């Protein structure tokens, strides 16, 4: 009886932390992100320009993305569609209990694991779908409203508290209504892309069986002395991702591997060895590789001399993003404009989605609104990611990355 009471207290604490977290971050949802129409925007190697072209074709920006009050429809919509198509992985609650703990949420501690998942997801998107792919339904995603989000959070917490007091065994909480997208595919190619889109997201589901889900990542993290509830750094997450991909037994994943740099150094021969299944394969059987480079861009604070280097990296078509953030707050950096980094924030605690069911909802796995942060606020500790489809691709990427080093003065 005492153990049951302790479990109920732990569950209540967990719900309180989730509710407090969402109220704490709700102001971010309300804040609009402003982009200049005079400077290009870079997103994972793609460049977008928002300059006026026709005064008669000006439209107000949507989804919290404001370009100095007015924008042209064309390129801004392309940018929005591209950004929203990236896979967004956030805190979740009410997922199956993590083995060895009473935790059913990663709220408050799992943000770096989530940003690592986002980087790996982008690598898998490039591998299976290519950089040109965008989700056909991306522009149907509605921006989250902070007031309704906060209101729902309070309702959920109140319901949790009342259920605990009344001794209810199962809790029924209000849920946010989601816009269900039902569409017909225009051709077999689009159908194939959507199958892989869903498959990739399912690999990151919050269940013990998901290949790259939180439960599996925590299991691999134990070898680094980490456990559920601990805070994970970008370098540790890089090694966890490497192990997760190595251990994945899915047939679709046999053609991809991960290499983690040692002391900020990428040894070309080691990368090629990981890519080549046979030295006599003549590149036919080359594996794709995601290269992860844990780095420190300064001492206690990020050295602004690295700004051009970070910009150069995010401008490359091979880049799959950066696991970084502010001190104790991890973000997934995917682009920049001027001296501000564009990122996706994992700190919104959303409800568990069972990705094992057919046609599970996709909306909460796509971020409706980009956020920006000054480069000066960036934590110096981060992990940079690149994707190379084969050995020749790796050699070309190496040349491009070397150019970035020289041109940025590093």
BELCOR-V748639 format. One record per backbone hydrogen bond with DSSP energy under -0.5 kcal/mol. NH is the residue of the N-H (numbers start at 1). CO is the residue of the C=O. If there is no record, write none. Layout:
BEGIN
((NH	CO) (NH	CO))
END
This chain:
BEGIN
((5	1) (6	2) (7	3) (8	4) (9	5) (10	6) (11	7) (12	8) (13	9) (14	10) (15	11) (16	12) (17	13) (18	14) (19	15) (20	16) (21	17) (22	18) (23	19) (24	20) (25	21) (26	22) (28	25) (29	25) (30	26) (31	27) (33	64) (34	32) (35	66) (41	48) (42	336) (43	46) (44	334) (45	314) (46	43) (48	41) (57	54) (58	55) (59	71) (65	62) (66	33) (66	64) (67	65) (68	66) (70	67) (70	68) (71	59) (73	57) (76	72) (77	73) (78	74) (79	75) (80	76) (81	77) (82	78) (83	79) (84	80) (85	81) (86	82) (86	83) (88	365) (89	87) (91	346) (93	350) (94	104) (95	104) (96	206) (98	103) (101	98) (106	92) (109	106) (110	106) (114	110) (115	111) (116	112) (117	113) (118	114) (119	115) (120	116) (121	117) (122	118) (123	119) (124	120) (125	121) (126	122) (127	123) (128	124) (129	125) (130	125) (133	130) (138	135) (140	137) (141	138) (146	144) (149	145) (150	146) (151	147) (152	148) (153	149) (154	150) (155	151) (156	152) (157	153) (158	154) (159	155) (160	156) (161	157) (162	158) (163	159) (164	160) (165	161) (166	162) (167	163) (167	164) (168	163) (172	170) (173	171) (180	178) (182	180) (183	181) (191	187) (192	188) (193	189) (194	190) (195	191) (196	192) (197	193) (198	194) (199	195) (200	196) (201	197) (202	198) (203	199) (204	201) (205	202) (207	205) (210	207) (212	203) (213	210) (217	213) (218	214) (219	215) (220	216) (221	217) (222	218) (222	219) (223	220) (224	221) (225	222) (226	221) (230	227) (232	109) (237	233) (238	234) (239	235) (240	236) (241	237) (242	238) (243	239) (244	240) (245	241) (246	242) (247	243) (248	244) (253	250) (254	251) (256	253) (257	288) (259	290) (261	259) (261	292) (262	265) (263	261) (265	262) (267	265) (268	266) (270	267) (271	267) (272	268) (273	269) (274	270) (275	271) (276	272) (277	275) (281	278) (284	281) (286	283) (287	275) (288	255) (289	388) (290	257) (291	289) (291	386) (292	259) (292	290) (293	384) (294	292) (295	382) (297	380) (298	296) (299	301) (302	378) (303	297) (306	303) (307	304) (310	306) (311	307) (312	308) (313	309) (314	310) (315	311) (316	313) (319	316) (320	385) (321	385) (322	333) (323	383) (324	322) (324	331) (326	329) (329	326) (331	324) (332	344) (333	322) (333	331) (334	342) (335	342) (336	42) (337	340) (340	337) (341	373) (342	335) (343	371) (344	332) (346	330) (346	344) (349	347) (350	91) (350	348) (352	93) (355	353) (357	354) (360	357) (365	362) (366	363) (367	86) (371	343) (373	341) (375	339) (377	374) (378	375) (379	325) (382	295) (382	380) (383	323) (384	293) (385	321) (386	291) (387	318) (388	289) (394	390) (395	391) (396	392) (397	393) (398	394) (399	395) (400	396) (401	397) (402	398) (403	399) (404	400) (405	401) (406	402) (407	403) (408	404) (409	406) (410	405))
END
